[in-house]
Amino acid sequence: MLNHIGYIHSPYKEKFAVPRQPGLVPSATAELEIVAPYDDINAFSGLESFSHLWLVFIFHKNNAANGDNKWSPTVRPPRLGGNKRLGVFATRSPCRPNPIGLSLVEFHGIKQVNGKIFLKLSNIDLVEGTPIIDIKPYIPYADAKPDALAGFAQQQPTSLMQIQFSRLAENKLDSIKQNYPTLKQLIIEVLQQDPRPAYKKNKADTKTYAVHLSDFNISWVNEGVTTTVLDIETRV
């Protein structure tokens, strides 16, 4: 039996637009709230000397995590355009026999609020409420293998999308920048990854997309290599 040691508080409120790997959106900050009985500060003694952590988590938004045991031995990795199938164990697809994931995040310290323990994180790729089942420190000499080979995705993807904002969106950003100073950069970094379906990559699209990011609903359209943010609406 696996016990949840905590839950992620993330700017990503839904699966859509979450980066496909950690480290692609530096402005994505989050907190990991530790729950009882694991909220003993002694359990984190020495962690402050590490800059990065491995988080072992549950894909709680997947059907498999909710009692649906259906799975496929092959999947379509977005990095390959969503058209080529590979074996599920040759990918990092969230659609796995067991909905367990691994994410490398930046660690910025521990804070305590009203007796609760929170780990401050950035460069995350986890949706709001993600259950964490373990934390392991990143060890550079053991975990980093620069000469390792990957069957695909050998290099970090190049951000081709140019992001621009409508006058309406710019005005709304100006009105909230005191309380949300990094929101614009977060939107840019998220949309540069082109979160649309992989087969639409680098293609113009007449559809208006929207995503719940932080406390806002962000809407945009894509025109080939340019994405225009149309509006930024406060979520009620």
Backbone as JSON, one array per atom type, in Angstrom:
{
  "sequence": "MLNHIGYIHSPYKEKFAVPRQPGLVPSATAELEIVAPYDDINAFSGLESFSHLWLVFIFHKNNAANGDNKWSPTVRPPRLGGNKRLGVFATRSPCRPNPIGLSLVEFHGIKQVNGKIFLKLSNIDLVEGTPIIDIKPYIPYADAKPDALAGFAQQQPTSLMQIQFSRLAENKLDSIKQNYPTLKQLIIEVLQQDPRPAYKKNKADTKTYAVHLSDFNISWVNEGVTTTVLDIETRV",
  "N": [[0.84, -1.19, 0.0], [0.54, 2.22, -0.83], [1.28, 5.3, 0.67], [0.15, 8.63, 0.69], [2.26, 11.34, 1.04], [2.0, 14.0, 0.82], [0.58, 16.88, -0.95], [0.47, 18.66, -4.06], [0.43, 22.16, -4.55], [-0.32, 23.99, -7.21], [0.24, 26.15, -10.12], [-0.96, 25.1, -12.32], [-4.08, 24.22, -13.0], [-5.47, 22.31, -14.29], [-5.11, 19.45, -16.5], [-4.55, 20.15, -19.17], [-2.19, 22.04, -20.95], [-0.14, 21.72, -19.13], [3.37, 21.46, -18.92], [5.21, 19.01, -20.82], [7.39, 17.87, -19.7], [9.39, 18.29, -16.72], [11.15, 21.37, -15.93], [10.84, 22.92, -18.2], [9.37, 25.2, -17.92], [10.39, 27.65, -16.23], [9.2, 29.63, -14.62], [7.11, 28.46, -13.33], [6.07, 28.05, -10.29], [5.57, 26.31, -7.17], [4.09, 24.69, -4.3], [4.67, 22.07, -2.03], [2.59, 20.57, 0.1], [2.96, 18.99, 3.11], [1.51, 16.19, 4.7], [0.02, 14.85, 7.73], [1.0, 11.64, 9.01], [3.5, 12.59, 8.34], [4.45, 15.09, 8.57], [6.61, 15.89, 10.19], [9.19, 17.82, 11.18], [11.72, 16.83, 11.55], [12.0, 14.83, 9.71], [12.91, 16.06, 7.48], [15.39, 17.01, 7.86], [18.48, 18.15, 6.78], [17.75, 18.3, 4.14], [17.85, 20.82, 3.09], [20.31, 21.24, 1.97], [20.29, 20.45, -0.62], [19.68, 21.21, -4.06], [17.89, 20.31, -5.92], [15.12, 18.06, -6.31], [13.79, 14.75, -6.53], [10.49, 13.92, -7.19], [8.17, 11.5, -6.46], [5.15, 10.55, -7.74], [1.51, 10.34, -8.05], [-0.42, 9.89, -10.95], [-3.09, 11.34, -10.71], [-5.21, 12.24, -12.2], [-5.65, 10.48, -14.17], [-7.46, 7.77, -15.75], [-6.7, 5.25, -14.82], [-5.88, 5.74, -12.26], [-8.21, 6.1, -11.02], [-9.57, 3.78, -10.74], [-10.11, 2.59, -13.18], [-8.92, 0.11, -15.03], [-8.05, -0.09, -17.62], [-5.61, -0.13, -20.15], [-3.07, 0.55, -22.6], [-0.69, -1.24, -24.54], [0.85, 0.24, -26.26], [1.62, 3.66, -27.05], [1.18, 7.1, -28.18], [3.67, 9.19, -28.41], [3.8, 12.7, -27.78], [6.09, 14.11, -28.54], [6.9, 12.91, -30.83], [5.17, 13.79, -32.65], [2.68, 12.73, -32.27], [1.82, 10.75, -33.96], [3.27, 8.41, -34.31], [3.58, 5.19, -32.9], [4.82, 3.86, -29.86], [6.15, 1.45, -27.53], [4.64, 1.47, -24.31], [6.41, 1.34, -22.16], [8.66, 2.4, -23.2], [8.38, 5.03, -23.12], [7.46, 8.16, -21.48], [4.84, 8.4, -20.97], [1.8, 9.3, -19.29], [-0.18, 7.42, -19.28], [-0.22, 4.58, -18.01], [0.28, 1.14, -16.81], [0.41, 1.22, -14.0], [-0.33, 4.17, -12.36], [2.05, 5.9, -11.84], [4.41, 8.47, -11.46], [7.48, 10.32, -12.1], [9.28, 13.14, -11.21], [11.59, 15.77, -11.71], [12.44, 18.48, -9.8], [13.12, 21.93, -8.92], [14.35, 22.97, -5.76], [13.54, 25.16, -3.16], [13.62, 25.54, -0.46], [12.16, 25.2, 2.89], [9.1, 25.97, 4.47], [7.19, 26.82, 7.36], [3.89, 27.02, 8.37], [1.46, 27.82, 10.6], [1.93, 25.41, 11.92], [2.02, 23.64, 9.8], [3.91, 22.03, 7.2], [5.62, 23.11, 4.33], [7.12, 22.57, 1.2], [9.02, 24.55, -0.9], [8.94, 24.97, -4.36], [10.05, 24.94, -7.83], [9.97, 25.1, -11.49], [8.16, 23.1, -12.21], [6.03, 20.36, -13.33], [3.51, 19.53, -12.63], [0.09, 18.97, -11.9], [-2.47, 20.77, -10.09], [-3.11, 19.55, -6.84], [-1.83, 17.11, -7.11], [-0.97, 13.98, -5.8], [1.77, 13.22, -3.74], [4.05, 10.63, -3.25], [6.59, 10.08, -2.45], [9.8, 11.56, -1.7], [12.95, 12.27, -2.96], [16.36, 13.17, -2.74], [18.15, 14.84, -5.35], [21.03, 13.57, -6.77], [23.86, 14.69, -8.18], [26.21, 13.32, -9.31], [25.36, 10.72, -9.55], [22.83, 10.78, -10.71], [22.91, 12.35, -13.01], [23.66, 11.87, -16.33], [25.29, 12.84, -18.82], [26.19, 11.73, -21.22], [24.39, 9.81, -21.9], [22.13, 7.96, -23.99], [19.12, 8.64, -25.74], [16.19, 7.23, -27.09], [14.37, 8.85, -28.35], [13.69, 12.39, -28.18], [16.22, 13.44, -27.44], [17.33, 15.97, -27.15], [16.45, 19.05, -25.48], [13.28, 20.44, -26.29], [12.96, 23.0, -28.78], [11.71, 26.2, -28.27], [9.47, 27.37, -30.36], [7.28, 28.98, -30.64], [6.08, 32.27, -30.93], [5.04, 34.66, -28.69], [2.41, 36.89, -28.25], [0.43, 39.62, -26.95], [-2.94, 40.67, -26.8], [-4.37, 44.0, -26.79], [-6.33, 44.17, -24.84], [-5.62, 42.01, -23.16], [-3.07, 42.87, -22.32], [-3.75, 45.19, -20.9], [-5.19, 44.08, -18.78], [-3.22, 42.58, -17.55], [-1.56, 44.64, -16.66], [-3.21, 45.74, -14.72], [-3.2, 43.87, -12.7], [-0.63, 43.34, -12.02], [0.72, 44.0, -9.7], [-0.08, 42.21, -7.74], [0.32, 39.84, -9.06], [3.07, 39.48, -10.19], [4.64, 37.8, -11.81], [3.01, 36.61, -13.63], [2.68, 37.17, -16.41], [5.11, 36.27, -17.54], [4.93, 33.59, -16.88], [2.7, 32.8, -18.42], [3.77, 33.22, -20.99], [5.9, 31.33, -21.04], [4.52, 28.93, -20.74], [2.79, 28.87, -23.01], [4.65, 28.99, -25.06], [5.43, 26.39, -25.31], [3.54, 25.27, -26.87], [0.79, 23.95, -26.2], [-1.25, 22.7, -27.56], [-2.83, 19.84, -29.28], [-0.45, 17.43, -30.49], [-0.39, 16.99, -33.27], [-1.06, 19.39, -34.36], [1.05, 21.06, -34.24], [2.99, 23.89, -35.1], [1.13, 24.71, -36.95], [-1.39, 26.8, -38.35], [-4.44, 27.77, -36.71], [-7.87, 27.95, -36.25], [-9.29, 27.75, -33.97], [-10.25, 28.89, -30.7], [-8.43, 28.64, -27.78], [-8.35, 27.76, -24.29], [-7.2, 27.93, -20.9], [-7.02, 27.06, -17.47], [-5.06, 28.77, -15.45], [-3.11, 29.42, -12.7], [-4.9, 31.82, -10.96], [-6.58, 32.42, -13.02], [-8.36, 32.48, -16.16], [-7.03, 31.8, -19.17], [-7.14, 32.78, -22.48], [-6.47, 32.06, -25.92], [-5.33, 32.3, -29.37], [-3.92, 30.59, -32.18], [-1.58, 31.25, -34.73], [0.01, 29.8, -36.76], [3.32, 30.11, -36.24], [2.97, 31.98, -34.34], [1.43, 32.94, -31.34], [-1.4, 34.42, -29.95], [-2.42, 35.95, -27.07], [-5.61, 36.39, -26.02], [-7.36, 37.13, -23.91], [-7.51, 37.59, -20.34], [-9.02, 36.34, -17.75], [-10.38, 36.63, -14.53], [-10.83, 33.88, -12.42], [-13.78, 32.79, -10.88]],
  "CA": [[0.0, 0.0, 0.0], [1.29, 3.47, -0.91], [0.69, 6.39, 1.42], [0.43, 9.97, 0.2], [2.93, 12.14, 2.07], [1.65, 15.39, 0.62], [-0.12, 17.26, -2.17], [1.03, 19.82, -4.74], [-0.34, 23.37, -4.87], [0.3, 24.3, -8.49], [-0.49, 27.09, -10.98], [-1.69, 24.33, -13.33], [-5.31, 23.76, -12.36], [-6.01, 21.22, -15.11], [-4.04, 18.76, -17.23], [-4.23, 20.85, -20.41], [-1.13, 23.06, -20.92], [0.98, 21.35, -18.25], [4.5, 21.06, -19.77], [5.32, 17.56, -20.92], [8.51, 17.48, -18.86], [9.79, 19.36, -15.81], [12.28, 22.17, -16.37], [10.55, 23.69, -19.41], [8.7, 26.45, -17.55], [11.04, 28.07, -14.99], [8.35, 30.5, -13.79], [6.07, 27.67, -12.67], [6.4, 27.77, -8.9], [4.55, 25.52, -6.49], [4.41, 24.26, -2.94], [4.27, 20.73, -1.64], [2.1, 20.54, 1.48], [3.15, 17.69, 3.74], [0.38, 15.84, 5.56], [0.3, 13.97, 8.86], [1.95, 11.86, 10.1], [4.82, 12.83, 7.75], [4.78, 16.49, 8.78], [7.58, 16.0, 11.28], [10.31, 18.56, 10.59], [12.92, 16.0, 11.62], [12.07, 14.0, 8.5], [13.48, 16.87, 6.4], [16.7, 17.49, 8.29], [19.52, 17.95, 5.77], [17.24, 18.48, 2.78], [18.16, 22.17, 2.64], [21.6, 21.26, 1.27], [20.08, 20.0, -2.0], [19.03, 22.21, -4.92], [16.87, 19.66, -6.73], [14.51, 16.88, -5.7], [12.92, 13.85, -7.29], [9.19, 13.68, -6.6], [7.44, 10.33, -6.94], [3.78, 11.0, -7.61], [0.42, 9.59, -8.67], [-1.19, 10.57, -12.0], [-4.43, 11.19, -10.14], [-6.23, 12.62, -13.17], [-5.78, 9.41, -15.15], [-8.49, 6.78, -15.47], [-6.12, 4.14, -14.06], [-5.79, 6.13, -10.86], [-9.57, 6.18, -10.5], [-10.2, 2.47, -10.76], [-10.25, 2.07, -14.54], [-7.68, -0.63, -15.25], [-7.75, -0.18, -19.03], [-4.35, 0.48, -20.57], [-2.64, 0.11, -23.92], [0.75, -1.52, -24.57], [1.53, 1.25, -27.07], [1.11, 5.03, -26.92], [1.65, 8.03, -29.2], [4.38, 10.29, -27.74], [3.64, 14.0, -28.43], [7.37, 14.56, -29.11], [7.01, 12.32, -32.16], [4.07, 14.32, -33.45], [1.41, 12.08, -31.96], [1.44, 9.83, -35.05], [4.02, 7.17, -34.23], [3.35, 4.44, -31.68], [5.93, 3.18, -29.19], [5.73, 0.71, -26.34], [4.43, 2.38, -23.18], [7.58, 1.34, -21.29], [9.72, 3.15, -23.88], [7.97, 6.43, -23.08], [7.07, 8.7, -20.18], [3.4, 8.64, -21.03], [1.08, 9.1, -18.03], [-1.12, 6.31, -19.42], [0.6, 3.43, -17.68], [-0.44, 0.14, -16.01], [0.31, 1.82, -12.67], [-0.23, 5.61, -12.63], [3.11, 6.47, -11.01], [5.31, 9.32, -12.22], [8.72, 10.79, -11.48], [9.52, 14.5, -11.7], [12.74, 16.45, -11.13], [12.05, 19.86, -9.56], [14.03, 22.76, -8.14], [13.94, 23.08, -4.36], [13.89, 26.49, -2.67], [13.54, 25.63, 0.99], [11.0, 24.74, 3.65], [8.47, 26.96, 5.33], [6.2, 26.3, 8.28], [2.78, 27.94, 8.57], [0.46, 27.25, 11.5], [2.27, 24.02, 12.21], [2.1, 22.83, 8.58], [5.19, 22.08, 6.49], [5.52, 23.28, 2.89], [8.36, 22.63, 0.44], [8.89, 25.52, -1.98], [9.46, 24.33, -5.57], [9.85, 25.6, -9.12], [10.22, 24.27, -12.67], [7.35, 21.9, -12.03], [5.13, 19.9, -14.4], [2.49, 18.79, -11.9], [-1.19, 19.65, -11.81], [-2.98, 21.04, -8.75], [-3.62, 18.42, -6.07], [-1.11, 15.86, -7.37], [-0.5, 13.32, -4.58], [3.18, 12.84, -3.73], [4.22, 9.44, -2.42], [7.95, 10.03, -1.92], [10.74, 12.62, -2.04], [14.33, 11.8, -2.93], [17.27, 14.22, -3.19], [18.85, 14.63, -6.61], [22.47, 13.41, -6.57], [24.38, 14.95, -9.52], [27.13, 12.35, -9.9], [24.66, 9.46, -9.8], [21.61, 10.96, -11.48], [23.16, 13.05, -14.28], [24.47, 11.11, -17.27], [25.24, 13.65, -20.04], [26.48, 10.96, -22.43], [23.37, 8.79, -22.09], [21.4, 8.04, -25.25], [17.67, 8.53, -25.68], [15.63, 6.8, -28.36], [13.82, 10.09, -28.91], [13.8, 13.5, -27.23], [17.6, 13.55, -26.95], [17.57, 17.36, -26.79], [15.3, 19.82, -25.03], [12.6, 21.03, -27.44], [13.16, 24.42, -29.04], [10.47, 26.94, -28.19], [9.31, 28.08, -31.62], [6.14, 29.88, -30.59], [6.23, 33.68, -30.56], [3.85, 34.99, -27.91], [2.03, 38.29, -28.19], [-0.76, 39.85, -26.14], [-3.87, 41.68, -27.27], [-4.41, 45.19, -25.93], [-7.16, 43.82, -23.69], [-4.83, 41.18, -22.25], [-2.02, 43.71, -21.73], [-4.37, 46.06, -19.91], [-5.53, 43.3, -17.6], [-1.96, 42.26, -16.88], [-1.13, 45.86, -15.95], [-4.07, 45.99, -13.56], [-3.0, 42.86, -11.65], [0.79, 42.98, -11.91], [1.21, 44.17, -8.34], [-0.35, 40.97, -7.01], [0.77, 38.7, -9.86], [4.17, 40.06, -10.99], [5.27, 36.85, -12.73], [1.98, 35.93, -14.42], [2.93, 37.31, -17.84], [6.19, 35.38, -17.93], [4.41, 32.23, -16.79], [1.87, 32.57, -19.6], [4.66, 33.11, -22.14], [6.65, 30.07, -21.0], [3.58, 27.82, -20.94], [2.29, 28.84, -24.38], [5.77, 28.71, -25.97], [5.52, 24.94, -25.48], [2.43, 24.9, -27.75], [0.08, 22.86, -25.54], [-2.27, 22.08, -28.42], [-2.49, 18.48, -29.7], [0.84, 17.39, -31.19], [-0.52, 17.03, -34.73], [-1.29, 20.77, -34.79], [2.27, 21.82, -34.02], [3.45, 24.77, -36.17], [0.06, 24.91, -37.92], [-2.39, 27.8, -37.99], [-5.59, 27.11, -36.1], [-8.92, 28.95, -36.04], [-9.94, 27.51, -32.68], [-9.81, 29.62, -29.52], [-8.12, 27.73, -26.68], [-8.36, 28.37, -22.97], [-6.66, 27.09, -19.85], [-7.07, 27.61, -16.11], [-3.67, 28.91, -15.01], [-3.14, 30.2, -11.47], [-6.27, 32.23, -10.61], [-7.13, 33.06, -14.21], [-8.67, 31.74, -17.37], [-6.24, 32.4, -20.24], [-7.61, 32.36, -23.81], [-5.53, 32.42, -26.97], [-5.44, 31.7, -30.69], [-2.62, 30.31, -32.77], [-1.48, 31.59, -36.14], [1.28, 29.22, -37.21], [4.37, 30.18, -35.21], [2.63, 33.07, -33.43], [0.28, 32.74, -30.47], [-1.89, 35.67, -29.42], [-3.26, 35.86, -25.89], [-6.76, 37.25, -26.25], [-7.97, 37.67, -22.7], [-7.12, 37.03, -19.05], [-10.2, 36.53, -16.93], [-10.29, 36.11, -13.17], [-11.72, 32.76, -12.13], [-14.62, 33.03, -9.71]],
  "C": [[0.88, 1.25, 0.0], [0.55, 4.57, -0.16], [1.08, 7.73, 0.81], [1.08, 10.76, 1.33], [2.6, 13.61, 1.94], [0.97, 15.62, -0.71], [0.46, 18.56, -2.72], [0.0, 20.94, -4.87], [0.35, 24.01, -6.07], [-0.45, 25.39, -9.24], [-1.29, 26.38, -12.06], [-2.91, 23.7, -12.67], [-6.0, 22.64, -13.13], [-4.87, 20.62, -15.92], [-3.61, 19.52, -18.48], [-3.22, 21.97, -20.15], [-0.05, 22.79, -19.89], [2.15, 20.94, -19.15], [4.72, 19.56, -19.72], [6.51, 17.0, -20.17], [8.78, 18.6, -17.87], [10.95, 20.16, -16.41], [12.02, 23.04, -17.59], [9.93, 25.04, -19.12], [9.27, 26.92, -16.21], [10.15, 28.89, -14.06], [7.25, 29.74, -13.07], [6.53, 27.28, -11.27], [5.25, 27.05, -8.23], [4.99, 25.25, -5.06], [3.89, 22.85, -2.74], [3.88, 20.77, -0.17], [2.22, 19.13, 2.04], [2.0, 17.42, 4.72], [0.83, 14.9, 6.68], [0.21, 12.5, 8.41], [3.37, 12.2, 9.63], [5.28, 14.27, 7.93], [5.61, 16.71, 10.04], [8.83, 16.65, 10.7], [11.6, 17.76, 10.63], [13.1, 15.14, 10.37], [12.74, 14.73, 7.34], [14.84, 17.45, 6.77], [17.75, 17.15, 7.25], [19.06, 18.21, 4.36], [17.63, 19.84, 2.21], [19.48, 22.27, 1.89], [21.49, 20.78, -0.18], [19.33, 21.06, -2.79], [17.88, 21.63, -5.73], [16.37, 18.39, -6.03], [13.79, 16.05, -6.76], [11.61, 13.72, -6.52], [8.56, 12.46, -7.26], [5.96, 10.6, -6.69], [2.79, 10.07, -8.3], [-0.23, 10.46, -9.75], [-2.67, 10.48, -11.62], [-5.55, 11.6, -11.08], [-6.44, 11.54, -14.22], [-6.88, 8.44, -14.76], [-7.97, 5.65, -14.59], [-6.05, 4.45, -12.58], [-7.16, 6.16, -10.2], [-10.33, 4.86, -10.65], [-10.44, 1.88, -12.14], [-8.93, 1.41, -14.93], [-7.31, -0.76, -16.73], [-6.42, 0.5, -19.33], [-4.0, -0.08, -21.93], [-1.14, -0.17, -23.9], [1.53, -0.53, -25.43], [0.84, 2.6, -26.89], [1.7, 5.87, -28.04], [2.35, 9.21, -28.52], [4.19, 11.61, -28.48], [4.93, 14.47, -29.11], [7.59, 14.01, -30.51], [5.84, 12.73, -33.05], [2.73, 13.67, -33.2], [0.95, 11.09, -33.01], [2.12, 8.47, -34.96], [3.78, 6.49, -32.88], [4.65, 3.81, -31.17], [5.36, 2.4, -28.01], [5.65, 1.65, -25.15], [5.66, 2.45, -22.28], [8.79, 1.99, -21.94], [9.4, 4.64, -23.9], [7.75, 6.87, -21.63], [5.59, 9.04, -20.15], [2.76, 8.44, -19.66], [0.11, 7.92, -18.08], [-0.38, 4.99, -19.26], [-0.21, 2.4, -16.9], [-0.62, 0.58, -14.55], [0.57, 3.31, -12.82], [0.78, 6.32, -11.74], [4.06, 7.26, -11.9], [6.5, 9.77, -11.4], [9.04, 12.16, -12.07], [10.7, 15.12, -10.96], [12.41, 17.93, -11.02], [13.14, 20.61, -8.81], [13.46, 22.97, -6.75], [14.45, 24.4, -3.8], [13.68, 26.64, -1.16], [12.22, 25.17, 1.57], [10.42, 25.91, 4.43], [7.42, 26.26, 6.2], [5.15, 27.38, 8.54], [1.72, 27.25, 9.42], [0.67, 25.77, 11.76], [2.37, 23.12, 11.0], [3.44, 23.05, 7.89], [4.93, 22.17, 4.99], [6.92, 23.29, 2.29], [8.14, 23.56, -0.75], [9.64, 24.99, -3.22], [9.3, 25.24, -6.78], [10.2, 24.64, -10.24], [9.4, 22.98, -12.64], [6.5, 21.59, -13.27], [3.98, 19.11, -13.81], [1.22, 19.62, -11.73], [-1.6, 19.81, -10.34], [-3.51, 19.76, -8.09], [-2.89, 17.11, -6.3], [-0.62, 15.24, -6.06], [0.97, 12.89, -4.73], [3.36, 11.66, -2.79], [5.66, 9.27, -1.92], [8.76, 11.22, -2.44], [12.14, 12.04, -1.94], [15.24, 12.93, -3.41], [17.94, 13.83, -4.51], [20.34, 14.64, -6.33], [23.16, 13.57, -7.92], [25.26, 13.84, -10.09], [26.43, 11.05, -10.28], [23.5, 9.63, -10.77], [21.82, 11.62, -12.83], [24.11, 12.24, -15.15], [24.44, 11.82, -18.63], [25.47, 12.86, -21.32], [25.47, 9.85, -22.68], [22.63, 9.03, -23.4], [19.91, 7.87, -25.0], [17.14, 8.14, -27.05], [14.95, 7.92, -29.1], [13.94, 11.14, -27.82], [15.19, 13.59, -26.6], [17.9, 14.96, -26.46], [16.29, 18.01, -26.3], [14.63, 20.45, -26.24], [12.87, 22.53, -27.56], [11.81, 25.12, -29.01], [10.32, 27.8, -29.44], [8.21, 29.13, -31.56], [6.54, 31.3, -30.16], [4.93, 34.1, -29.89], [3.62, 36.5, -27.93], [0.7, 38.41, -27.44], [-1.64, 40.9, -26.8], [-3.84, 42.88, -26.34], [-5.24, 44.91, -24.68], [-6.36, 43.02, -22.67], [-3.74, 41.99, -21.57], [-2.59, 44.62, -20.64], [-4.71, 45.31, -18.62], [-4.28, 42.89, -16.83], [-1.45, 43.45, -16.08], [-1.93, 46.07, -14.67], [-3.83, 45.02, -12.41], [-1.53, 42.59, -11.36], [1.35, 43.17, -10.51], [1.03, 42.89, -7.53], [0.15, 39.74, -7.74], [1.93, 39.14, -10.77], [4.78, 39.11, -12.01], [4.27, 36.18, -13.67], [2.27, 36.01, -15.92], [4.02, 36.35, -18.3], [5.75, 33.93, -17.87], [3.57, 31.89, -18.01], [2.75, 32.37, -20.83], [5.34, 31.75, -22.17], [5.74, 28.87, -21.24], [3.16, 27.73, -22.41], [3.41, 28.64, -25.41], [5.9, 27.21, -26.23], [4.46, 24.4, -26.43], [1.66, 23.7, -27.19], [-1.02, 22.21, -26.36], [-1.9, 20.64, -28.74], [-1.27, 18.47, -30.61], [0.69, 17.52, -32.7], [-0.77, 18.44, -35.27], [-0.04, 21.64, -34.66], [2.69, 22.58, -35.28], [2.39, 24.99, -37.27], [-0.9, 25.99, -37.42], [-3.67, 27.1, -37.56], [-6.64, 28.19, -35.83], [-9.59, 28.81, -34.68], [-9.37, 28.42, -31.59], [-9.63, 28.64, -28.37], [-8.16, 28.49, -25.36], [-7.82, 27.39, -21.95], [-6.78, 27.83, -18.52], [-5.65, 27.59, -15.56], [-3.64, 29.87, -13.83], [-4.59, 30.55, -11.13], [-7.03, 32.78, -11.81], [-7.45, 32.07, -15.31], [-7.98, 32.48, -18.52], [-6.77, 31.88, -21.58], [-6.65, 32.87, -24.88], [-5.91, 31.76, -28.3], [-4.04, 31.53, -31.24], [-2.65, 30.6, -34.26], [-0.13, 31.09, -36.66], [2.31, 29.24, -36.11], [4.11, 31.3, -34.22], [1.37, 32.73, -32.65], [-0.12, 34.09, -29.9], [-2.79, 35.4, -28.22], [-4.37, 36.87, -26.02], [-7.26, 37.92, -24.98], [-7.44, 36.93, -21.48], [-8.23, 37.35, -18.07], [-10.0, 35.9, -15.55], [-11.29, 34.98, -12.99], [-12.5, 33.05, -10.85], [-14.68, 31.76, -8.87]]
}
